[in-house]
């Protein structure tokens, strides 16, 4: 599924995207430098690179510099040269990340007229989202308090809207995991085919760190990236809980990121019988399983609700369960929140590569079969 999306992106947008040596999409003619030293920037200039922009993450004591590759130069070759000139530095491509789920119209006779039982009231909670654009005017989100970041104008998207609704949605017929919570939503795409880059994800996380939003959902997947890895590590060290979809490339596929970075809460999806989705990733990165099929969520336009499938839609349920347990970033409290949810899932000690600690949030599924 993801590989098909990657192939389409590369074919459709060769002007702004190119492939790295492993076939992964990257922003054309850009490289990333994580908290580079003066000597590192000098090495970059020696290699012919120019500074396009710099993001400073004061709360984390880190920075990210986006470097431009000169016309006529090969991005991969310049990356290798830069790493040779400054072997102590952290340099990488500006990889592009995609959503980890699909949506389809619900059956014509179905709407969201049955609320999911057991959803908590999140009035006092705050929760973060790094994704595509959210339709704040959707009936499921119309009453929600949403702070937005990233774009000059709204760009509602099916993926971001569905994930947001599963986190905080409520309209009398539909309830997410934490209705009433204040949502901090970062749109890293802004309808741009080169959106969703590692640099944009880092900038979005930097905004959420400035706002001190402790629990953040990332239903995004892609390859390992040194800059993203350092950003994630900096946030985990400061007590943020990053919840991420493990991806839908199949149980034997290589691990996807950011879910596979240490300290990230990786989430897989299960169907209504509690069976793992056959396309879901497996491995030690899986900490929890949650509903990821046989369910609906909000969608911009008509129909207003669509059937959704994938680990993208399991992750926000777990984020919604964790958010009430972590009001502000705190490493000890973050670990305690994960341990408490692990005990809810099972005995808190047994972990499998398929379900992690076990299934949580089964009561939050809005099953199409019972919607009338």
GIWO-V731467 format. One record per backbone hydrogen bond with DSSP energy under -0.5 kcal/mol. NH is the residue of the N-H (numbers start at 1). CO is the residue of the C=O. If there is no record, write none. Layout:
nh=NH co=CO
nh=NH co=CO
This chain:
nh=5 co=1
nh=6 co=2
nh=7 co=3
nh=8 co=4
nh=9 co=5
nh=10 co=6
nh=11 co=7
nh=12 co=8
nh=13 co=9
nh=16 co=13
nh=17 co=13
nh=18 co=26
nh=20 co=24
nh=23 co=20
nh=26 co=18
nh=27 co=94
nh=28 co=16
nh=30 co=27
nh=31 co=67
nh=32 co=92
nh=33 co=65
nh=34 co=90
nh=35 co=33
nh=35 co=63
nh=41 co=37
nh=42 co=38
nh=43 co=39
nh=44 co=40
nh=45 co=41
nh=46 co=42
nh=47 co=43
nh=48 co=45
nh=49 co=44
nh=50 co=68
nh=52 co=50
nh=52 co=66
nh=53 co=66
nh=55 co=64
nh=56 co=54
nh=57 co=55
nh=57 co=62
nh=58 co=56
nh=60 co=57
nh=61 co=57
nh=62 co=57
nh=64 co=55
nh=65 co=33
nh=66 co=53
nh=67 co=31
nh=67 co=65
nh=68 co=50
nh=69 co=29
nh=73 co=70
nh=78 co=74
nh=79 co=75
nh=80 co=76
nh=81 co=77
nh=82 co=78
nh=83 co=79
nh=84 co=80
nh=85 co=81
nh=86 co=82
nh=87 co=84
nh=89 co=86
nh=91 co=89
nh=92 co=32
nh=94 co=30
nh=95 co=93
nh=96 co=25
nh=97 co=196
nh=98 co=221
nh=100 co=219
nh=102 co=309
nh=104 co=307
nh=106 co=305
nh=110 co=107
nh=115 co=113
nh=119 co=116
nh=120 co=177
nh=122 co=120
nh=122 co=179
nh=125 co=122
nh=127 co=182
nh=128 co=215
nh=129 co=184
nh=130 co=217
nh=131 co=129
nh=131 co=186
nh=133 co=155
nh=136 co=134
nh=138 co=135
nh=141 co=138
nh=142 co=138
nh=144 co=141
nh=146 co=144
nh=147 co=183
nh=148 co=146
nh=149 co=185
nh=157 co=133
nh=161 co=133
nh=161 co=157
nh=162 co=158
nh=163 co=159
nh=164 co=160
nh=165 co=161
nh=166 co=162
nh=167 co=163
nh=167 co=164
nh=168 co=164
nh=169 co=165
nh=170 co=140
nh=171 co=174
nh=172 co=174
nh=176 co=169
nh=177 co=166
nh=178 co=167
nh=179 co=120
nh=179 co=176
nh=180 co=168
nh=181 co=178
nh=182 co=125
nh=183 co=145
nh=183 co=181
nh=184 co=127
nh=185 co=147
nh=185 co=183
nh=186 co=129
nh=186 co=184
nh=187 co=149
nh=187 co=185
nh=188 co=131
nh=188 co=186
nh=192 co=189
nh=195 co=192
nh=196 co=188
nh=198 co=95
nh=201 co=197
nh=202 co=198
nh=203 co=199
nh=204 co=200
nh=205 co=201
nh=206 co=202
nh=207 co=203
nh=208 co=204
nh=209 co=205
nh=210 co=206
nh=211 co=207
nh=212 co=209
nh=213 co=208
nh=214 co=212
nh=216 co=214
nh=216 co=241
nh=217 co=128
nh=218 co=243
nh=219 co=130
nh=220 co=218
nh=221 co=98
nh=222 co=257
nh=229 co=225
nh=230 co=226
nh=231 co=227
nh=232 co=228
nh=233 co=229
nh=234 co=230
nh=235 co=231
nh=236 co=232
nh=237 co=233
nh=238 co=234
nh=238 co=235
nh=239 co=236
nh=240 co=235
nh=241 co=214
nh=242 co=240
nh=243 co=216
nh=243 co=241
nh=244 co=265
nh=245 co=218
nh=246 co=267
nh=250 co=279
nh=251 co=278
nh=253 co=250
nh=257 co=222
nh=260 co=256
nh=261 co=258
nh=264 co=261
nh=265 co=242
nh=266 co=264
nh=266 co=285
nh=267 co=244
nh=268 co=288
nh=270 co=290
nh=271 co=275
nh=274 co=271
nh=277 co=269
nh=280 co=277
nh=281 co=247
nh=283 co=353
nh=286 co=283
nh=287 co=266
nh=287 co=285
nh=288 co=266
nh=289 co=358
nh=290 co=268
nh=292 co=270
nh=293 co=270
nh=295 co=308
nh=296 co=366
nh=297 co=306
nh=299 co=304
nh=306 co=297
nh=307 co=104
nh=308 co=295
nh=309 co=102
nh=310 co=292
nh=312 co=100
nh=313 co=310
nh=314 co=311
nh=315 co=311
nh=316 co=312
nh=317 co=314
nh=318 co=314
nh=319 co=315
nh=320 co=316
nh=321 co=317
nh=322 co=318
nh=323 co=319
nh=324 co=320
nh=325 co=322
nh=326 co=323
nh=330 co=239
nh=334 co=330
nh=335 co=331
nh=336 co=332
nh=337 co=333
nh=338 co=334
nh=339 co=335
nh=340 co=336
nh=341 co=337
nh=342 co=338
nh=343 co=339
nh=344 co=340
nh=345 co=341
nh=346 co=342
nh=348 co=342
nh=352 co=356
nh=356 co=352
nh=357 co=287
nh=358 co=355
nh=360 co=289
nh=364 co=361
nh=365 co=362
nh=367 co=365
nh=370 co=367
nh=371 co=368
nh=372 co=370
